[in-house]
Amino acid sequence: MSTIKLTDCAHIIEASDANLSDSRFEDTRMAHVVFREMTLEGSIFNNVMLDDCCFEQVSFAGVRIAGCRYDGMTIEGVPVVELLAAHRQLVAA
């Protein structure tokens, strides 16, 4: 496997049937990128903006979400802020 280093540049990358395992993307703008039929298993998203993203037919099995902003986020049309508030009320009771 080869290593391609991209620094201080602007490119459009079209990858299909590719193995990009163990790649790193830091301080990188990837707005309006399309991910289809992909695996991101074991990936880490830290200090990442996913504002206005859409996830459809995605497996979130075993996903851990913590310390994030949820304003405007919905799951199956239900606001996450309301789900968390209801959960906190149940736990407190």
N, C-alpha and C positions, 0 to 999 in steps of 0.2 A: 504494500500500500504506500502511496506517495503522500507527501505533505505539500499543500498549496498554501502559501502565506499571502494574504491580501491585506495591505496596510495603506491607509490614506488614499483610497481609490473609490471609484463608483462603477459597479458592474451589475448586470442582470445575469443571474445564474439560473439555468434550466437544467435540473438534474432529474433523471428518471432511471429506475432500476439501478440505483447507486447506493453504495454503502458509505455513509458519512459518520459512522460510529466513532465515538471519542473525539469528535470535533469540538471546537470552542468558538463561541461568538461573544466577544466582549466589546462594549462601547460601540455597538453596531446598530445601524438603523435598518430595520427589516419591515417597514410599514407596507401594508397592502400585499403581503406575501400570501400565497395560497399553499396550504399543506393538504394533500389528498393521499389517502391510502398509505399512511406513514406509521412508523412506530417511533415513539419518543420515550419508550420504557426506560426507567431509571434516570431520566434527565432531571436537571436541577434548573429551576427558574428563580433567580434571586434579583431583586430590584429591577423587575421587568414590567413595562407598561403593556397591559393587554386591553387597554381602554377600547371600547366599541368593537371587540372581537366577537365572532360568532362561532360557537362550537355545536355542530350537529352530528349525530350518530358517532359520538366519541365515547370511548371507554375511560371512565375515571376510577376504575377499580383500584383500591389501595392508595388513592391520591390523598395527600395531606396538604391542607391549605391553612395557613396561620399568619396572623399579623398583617392582614391584607385590607384593602379598601373594598367595600361591597356596595356602595351607593349606586343605585341604578342597575345592579346585577340581579338577574332573575334566573330561576331554575324552573323549567316547565311553566313559565309565566308568573311564578310566585316570587315576590321580592325577597332576596336573601336576608336583608336587614330585618324584615318581619319574621322570617323563619328563625333567625338567631334570637330575636327578642322573645318569641314564643318558647323556644328551647330554654332560655335563661329563666323564664318564669316557672317552667315546669321543674327545673333543677332546684330553684329556690324554694319551691313549695314543699 
